[in-house]
Amino acid sequence: MPSPRLWDARLHAFIGGLPMTPADRWLRRLSTFANHGRLWLVLGVLLGVRKGPLRRGAVRGIGSMACSSALVNLLLKRFFGRVRPDLENLQSHRRLRREPGSLSFPSGHSSSAAAFVTGLAMESPLAGGALAPVALGVAYSRVHVGVHYPGDVVAGLAVGGAVAAATQHWWPVRPKEPARVRDASDAPALPGGEGLVVAVNPRSGPDDYDPAADIRRVLPRAEVLQLTGEAGVAELLGEAADSGRAKALGVAGGDGSVAAAAAVAIEHGLPLAVIAAGTLNHFARDVGLETPQDTADAVVSGQAVKVDVADVNGTPFLNTSSIGAYPEMVRRRDQLSGRMGKWLALTVAAAQVLRQQAPVSLVVNGQPLSVWIVFIGNCLYTPRGLSPAWRPRLEDGLLDVQYLRADLRFGRTRAVLATLLGVSEHTRSYGHFAAEEVRVVSRSGPKQVAYDGEMGEKATEFRFSKRAPLSVYCCRTD
């Protein structure tokens, strides 16, 4: 029975003997353009222009391609040591102008193609599916121009796809389904947005985007108010609620603006309409509001959900609160993530902040702790570790406490290495628990608390608890 290598050589010879067609020239050009990942880098730059899944997919794809290329060229090719096919009998019109001099197995071009397209598909299945034929074309072109055996290409595709899939360990793909919530029946239907008063933060989100114009387009009868230096979210919405002209309150801005609006809505017993107009929009994304139209549809139909609201020393928050180095770490991570991806940006940010940060001595629910960071989430976050990203539920009644210990030898080094390897939740440096109420006492003097991107007052005691749930306009199909 012929060996796999013999079948590989026979298939290569068969493809090499195919008659001349106009596709020969284009396959040769495609193979050349994919040298050193140029094709995928160009596509990554074009896709990265648009925020959202396409940009995340481009970053994941390029990062996967870089890792896959290093693995193939520095390790696997040298380990297997397979030489290139003999090109003596290859038709001259198919041959590349510069034939590669490296080893053959596995194919680096195929690995890069599979890594980029798989990484893109993990964030945007539609875009990944659209480019899959291009990736397969690049892979086949390497056999067509004679520089690889078919087995080299198949192995390269497998390696690239596996490397991209492995990025899920360090940078989990955000689920498409929003967090679980409870239905609410106390939100009135407001045709055209009549009775809705919306506070707009013009400083949120991209500089060239005006959320007020979008709101007036999708909710033409709503009252839209712009924040000023004298009147913030709380002042504008508080006055509207006190006057009785608001049947519901709305906010267009980042997570800090949403938290401020939620405080007013809770105080006056009114439902809240959240228009995703910030940079990250953590709460809006968790609840399932991606665009202004999503919010408008819910307001017009009167569909709403109830979500948990947490509280720190009397101030409500919807996402997270923290004491220690976490706020600065997140700020630096967000600054760097556009250039190097979220995972690597977090590692760099952790190294920078922990090098300068002094440990904080706390007593958390009666347990003495020396920590770098204490993170308190409104409902349980996932994945566990230093960079929790989303919540499966927004109505679990729990506070998610995660912290990074500072009382271990080489604590800083351990924390940074654990972040780099994506295993921070499995190390002794990391601790977590869930509770309905959390009391934190600082033994290191007054400390500042952060919540939903805003900075609170310094104190030595902090009490975290849950408030009454908040009704938020949202159309749900689950």
JONORFEN-V592309 format. One line per field, one symbol per residue. phi: phi as a letter, one per 40 degrees, with the letter a starting at -180 (. if undefined). psi: psi as a letter, one per 40 degrees, with the letter a starting at -180 (. if undefined). Layout:
phi = ???
psi = ???
This chain:
phi = .ccdccccccccccccccccaccdccccccccccdfgddcccccccccccchdcccccccccccccccccccccbcdcccgcccccbcccdccccccbccbccbbccccccccccccccccccbdccccccdccccccccdccccgcacdcccccccccccccccccdccbcccccccccbbcbbbbccbdggcgcbbcbccccgcccbbcdccccccbcbccbbccbccbcdccccccccccgcbcabbabicccccccccccccdbgbcbbbbcbccbfdcdccchbcbdcdcccccccgcabbbcbcabfgbcabbbbabhccdcccccdccccccbgccccccccccccccccccbcbbbfgbcabbcabbbbcgcbacchcbcbabcbbacgbbcbbabcbcbcfcccdcccccccgbccbbccbbaabacabbbbccbgdbcbbafgbbcccabbbbbabcccbcbcacbbc
psi = hiidddddddddddddeiihiedddddddddddehfeddddddddddedhiaddddddddddddddddddddddcdddddfhiiihedehhdediidhhieiidhihddddddddddddddddgddddddedddddddddddddeeeiiddddddddddddddddeedddgihhidhiihiiiieehihgheehehhhhhheeiaidehgddddddddgdeihhhhiiddhaddddddddddeeehdiiihhaadddddddddddddefiihhhhheaddfdddddefhdidddddddddefhiihiihihhfehiidciiihaeddddddddddddddeidddddddddddddddhiihhihhfehhhhidihhhigihiiiiaegidihdiffeeihhhiihieeihfddddddddddeffdeeidehiiiiidihhhhhefahihiihfeihaiiiehhhhaiaiihhhhhhie.
